[in-house]
């Protein structure tokens, strides 16, 4: 019996009183044993017995009942303390789980790649959990065919792809049924040829509404014990959050694909007004993005510059086709009609809130560094960054594309021309960077719209006009 010191003294007093009656002294062994359990000195009890008021034998049942009630109360208090301690431990674990899930939710940004999201999240899960290692893979179909490893964290095999392939049946089963597979003995799988293979694993699918996204595999516990329900619950909560993100990311990507498809269709319809400018908008968009990347601009900015390059000539929809396709030199009135297309394009896009930030590139791609451009005659760095970038890409594509009134200029000549016009037509800092772009990459990306590598034409195109 473990009693607080004050309670032990009170019970010892009772024992002393009982000893005074002579009842317990008749059973000295029992007294010694009970005194030992209470961790009190039996001899001291006998010595102090004279100072305790005598208790009659008739009072012993009541004292015994009181002592029993005290024991029950102390036992109940001890049990309550244990329950409180257990509850505190559960609350602490729940708090850690909730904090982890909150971090996952806070990290859900649709403009990030799913691979980067999954890698970051499961590194945090591994650091928080008892798992020795974790694998995360993406799949395209519910049958898990073509599972592609995204990340391997913790102590994983030196070639995690081999382990993923070996566990393909479990992955396929988990994806097909939507159920978690807990394997406490991986020996029958014959993984002995894989260095660092697990003895146990948990395979949990990442999917929603029968749409497959991926799978997460937890490898062993760090203490070597079998997986517990808390391990599976943690994985389930994390997998559910990740599946929601992946579903939303897929829907967002579908919307982006639809959006980009509409934009490409629009630009092709504009380019189709002039057979000699077929693919011009797509090429300008690619070149603009390449230059933006070379300038180390943020990924989001590079993408917006690409969109601006794609739509830079959207205003030509308001220019008469006879002017666009005229083979000879334009009259002053016709050139004024052409010069209105940046303003028309900016007006068209101004009604689309999601495209407001790309308007500067559409409006200013014909402005010149020396102020001789249009529509506003801006100079130097007063020209928005998008406008200066697209101006370079647009001019280069114009020089290297054939027109009815002149042949295409060889790429080498066009690159030299970009440098010659630096500080006049083009940004003097950006022009040298543009000259160093990998144009072989541009040609390979352009496909059927590839530019001619050379030309027998005499040039005759003044890119500064």
Beta strands, then each sheet from edge to edge (+ up, - down):
strand 1: 131-138
strand 2: 148-154
strand 3: 181-183
strand 4: 201-208
strand 5: 211-221
sheet 1: 2+ 1- 5+ 4- 3+
end
